[in-house]
Amino acid sequence: PLTSNKVIYALPMLTIKEDKGTGVVSSVPSDSPDDFTALKDLKKKPAFRGKYGIKDEMVLPFEPIPIIEIPVYGHLSAPLVCDELKIQSQNDREKLAEAKERIYLKGFYDGVMLVDGFK
């Protein structure tokens, strides 16, 4: 892959419908509250990992990679807003909707892609 990570894993996410589309979606936990909480759930819930056959080394070493700088929210907007709203899991639907509303519009109009050299 064109990334500094040698391996990229396909991980489960409760909001993805496996019977519709390709079933493969890029995850951006730095700027997507849904993606951030999915990663957080996998990291903190061994039973959830076990249900899907996810090994510890597939999620525990990974943290969100900054991709977009958003005024007010910085370069890790999803973790920041999820913390502000006290979002605990993927099941906090109303709070996740509010987080997305806060982040996505601001990111679309005012966000700046972060550029780094190839590694």
N, C-alpha and C positions, 0 to 999 in steps of 0.2 A: 504493500500500500504506500501511497504518497504521504507518509507521516513518520514521525520519529518513533512511533510504536511499531514493533516488529510484527505484532499479531493484533488483529481487531476481532473482537468477539461479537456474536449476535446474541443479544440478551432479551429476556421477556419484559414486556411493559403492559400493564393491565388495560390501557386505553387503546391498544392496537388490536384490530379485529383480524384474526388469522385467516378467516375465510373470505377476506376481501382484499384485493390488490396483491402485491408481491409478498407482503409480510415482512419486507426489509425496509426499515426507515432509518435515516441518519439521526443520531442522537446528539443534541447540543446541550449538555447539562449546565453549561455556563450561562446560557440565556433562555432556556426553556424550563419553566417550573415543572412541567410534567416529566421531562427527561431527568431533571435534577432529583425529584422525589423518587423516581423509579430507581435511579442509581443508589440513592440513600437507603431505600427499602431493601435492596439487594445486599448492601453493605452491612446493615444492622440486624437483618433477620435471617439467621442460618436456616430456619425451617423453610422460608420462602426460597432461598437458594436451592435447598435440597429438593423441593417440589419440582424444580425445573432442571435439576442436574447441573447446576452452576457450581463450579469449584471456587474456593476462596481466591485463588490466584487470578481468577477471571474478573474480579471486581474490587477486592480489598486494596490493591496497590494503586488504584486509579482515582484521580481527582479531576474535576472539571478543568478544561483547557480554555483560557480566555480567547475569545474570537472577536467580540464586538465591544467597543467602548461606548457606553451609553451615558450621556450627561445625567447626573443625579445618582445613577446606579453603579457607575464604574464598569469594570471589565468582567465582573462575576455577578451579573444582575439577578439571576435565578436564586443562587444561595442567599443573597442579601434580602430579597423580597420574601422568599419563603421563610426566612428567619423572622423578619418583621411581622409577618402574618401568622407566625407560629404554626406553619403547616407541618404536620407530623407524618403524613403518608400520602400515597396515591389516592386514598379514599376520601381525602378532604376536598371534594369536588368544588364546593362553593368558593373556598379560599383559593384553590388553584385557578379557578376562572377569574377571580379578582387579580391574582398575581399576573396572569397572562395579559389581562386588560391593561395593567400598569406598564408592563415591560414591552409588549409587542409593538404598540403604536409608537411609543417613544423610541424604541430601537429602529423601527422602520424609517421614521422621519429624521431622527437626529443621531442614530448610531453610526459609528465609524469602524470599519473593518480594521482589525489589527494586522499589521503585516510584519512578518519575521523572515529571516533568511531560511533557506532550506537546510535541514539538518540530516 
